[in-house]
Amino acid sequence: GTMTVGRDEIASETIFTVSAGTFNNNSGTLTFVSQRHDTSDTYTIDVPTSLTLNNVIISSNDTGGSYEDTIAVAAGDTITVAGNFTQTLGMVGGNWELQGNITIASGATGGTGTITLNGSGDQTYTYSSSGATAKLVVNKTTGSVSPAIGTTGLTVKVFSLTAGTFTAPSGTMTVGRDEIASETIFTV
């Protein structure tokens, strides 16, 4: 099933912590949400170095104006998503490793995080017009990354191909952001 973590109208805080014990993802979906209407806040996921989750949905947005919230993995930590990763709203931060597919919805607005596609099999990306995700890294020893059926575009803040095969969309691929000064935004 689905476990939802997060709350409305609270300033930046840690919303998910695993400091000891064992968290069993039970093959379900973990949805991280936030919605604050007057500032851009960061909601942190803090785990002991790394944690594997099954499916993850990021739904972090402020619908009341130009403010955007971020769901971020704490510095030095990594979340591995064994299933699928969906960014429906808002921004992502921190380090994410994806074994499954990625979906970038029209309400996704990027972020400063790094999403590494490194699953052992073929992986796909699904993109909805006007959406954007953070830094996308393809680092695969086997398999490839290609657009899902019907996906003709892709917008990422930074793109890096370090290993493996990446197939660009048949339409427009947009790379770049305005949040960071002087950086390499496209590496192959």
Solvent accessible surface area in square Angstrom, and as a share of the most:
residue,aa,sasa,rsa
1,G,98,0.94
2,T,94,0.55
3,M,93,0.41
4,T,85,0.49
5,V,19,0.11
6,G,32,0.31
7,R,131,0.48
8,D,84,0.43
9,E,91,0.41
10,I,63,0.32
11,A,49,0.38
12,S,62,0.40
13,E,45,0.20
14,T,69,0.40
15,I,28,0.14
16,F,16,0.07
17,T,81,0.47
18,V,20,0.11
19,S,96,0.62
20,A,87,0.67
21,G,73,0.70
22,T,134,0.78
23,F,59,0.24
24,N,113,0.58
25,N,46,0.24
26,N,122,0.62
27,S,89,0.57
28,G,13,0.13
29,T,24,0.14
30,L,8,0.04
31,T,15,0.09
32,F,0,0.00
33,V,36,0.21
34,S,4,0.02
35,Q,53,0.24
36,R,45,0.16
37,H,80,0.36
38,D,79,0.41
39,T,52,0.30
40,S,69,0.44
41,D,14,0.07
42,T,56,0.33
43,Y,2,0.01
44,T,30,0.18
45,I,0,0.00
46,D,57,0.29
47,V,5,0.03
48,P,76,0.48
49,T,98,0.57
50,S,63,0.41
51,L,24,0.12
52,T,65,0.38
53,L,1,0.01
54,N,30,0.16
55,N,42,0.21
56,V,0,0.00
57,I,52,0.26
58,I,0,0.00
59,S,23,0.15
60,S,0,0.00
61,N,28,0.14
62,D,5,0.02
63,T,90,0.52
64,G,54,0.51
65,G,51,0.49
66,S,103,0.66
67,Y,94,0.36
68,E,50,0.23
69,D,0,0.00
70,T,19,0.11
71,I,0,0.00
72,A,13,0.10
73,V,5,0.03
74,A,20,0.16
75,A,108,0.84
76,G,67,0.64
77,D,12,0.06
78,T,30,0.17
79,I,0,0.00
80,T,25,0.14
81,V,0,0.00
82,A,49,0.38
83,G,16,0.15
84,N,71,0.36
85,F,1,0.00
86,T,31,0.18
87,Q,0,0.00
88,T,39,0.23
89,L,60,0.30
90,G,0,0.00
91,M,33,0.15
92,V,0,0.00
93,G,4,0.03
94,G,26,0.25
95,N,68,0.35
96,W,1,0.00
97,E,60,0.27
98,L,1,0.00
99,Q,68,0.30
100,G,14,0.13
101,N,56,0.29
102,I,1,0.00
103,T,46,0.27
104,I,0,0.00
105,A,25,0.20
106,S,61,0.39
107,G,24,0.23
108,A,1,0.00
109,T,45,0.26
110,G,0,0.00
111,G,2,0.02
112,T,81,0.47
113,G,2,0.02
114,T,35,0.20
115,I,0,0.00
116,T,21,0.12
117,L,0,0.00
118,N,45,0.23
119,G,1,0.01
120,S,94,0.60
121,G,39,0.37
122,D,106,0.55
123,Q,2,0.01
124,T,42,0.24
125,Y,0,0.00
126,T,51,0.29
127,Y,36,0.14
128,S,45,0.29
129,S,91,0.59
130,S,91,0.59
131,G,1,0.01
132,A,10,0.07
133,T,0,0.00
134,A,0,0.00
135,K,64,0.27
136,L,0,0.00
137,V,17,0.09
138,V,0,0.00
139,N,66,0.34
140,K,3,0.01
141,T,135,0.78
142,T,77,0.45
143,G,35,0.33
144,S,29,0.19
145,V,0,0.00
146,S,35,0.22
147,P,35,0.22
148,A,24,0.19
149,I,185,0.94
150,G,73,0.70
151,T,10,0.06
152,T,81,0.47
153,G,12,0.12
154,L,1,0.00
155,T,27,0.16
156,V,0,0.00
157,K,29,0.12
158,V,5,0.03
159,F,3,0.01
160,S,11,0.07
161,L,38,0.19
162,T,85,0.49
163,A,36,0.28
164,G,43,0.41
165,T,80,0.46
166,F,34,0.14
167,T,66,0.38
168,A,53,0.41
169,P,12,0.07
170,S,104,0.67
171,G,48,0.46
172,T,98,0.57
173,M,50,0.22
174,T,66,0.38
175,V,34,0.20
176,G,25,0.24
177,R,48,0.17
178,D,130,0.67
179,E,80,0.36
180,I,75,0.38
181,A,90,0.70
182,S,118,0.76
183,E,65,0.29
184,T,98,0.57
185,I,64,0.33
186,F,107,0.45
187,T,64,0.37
188,V,116,0.67
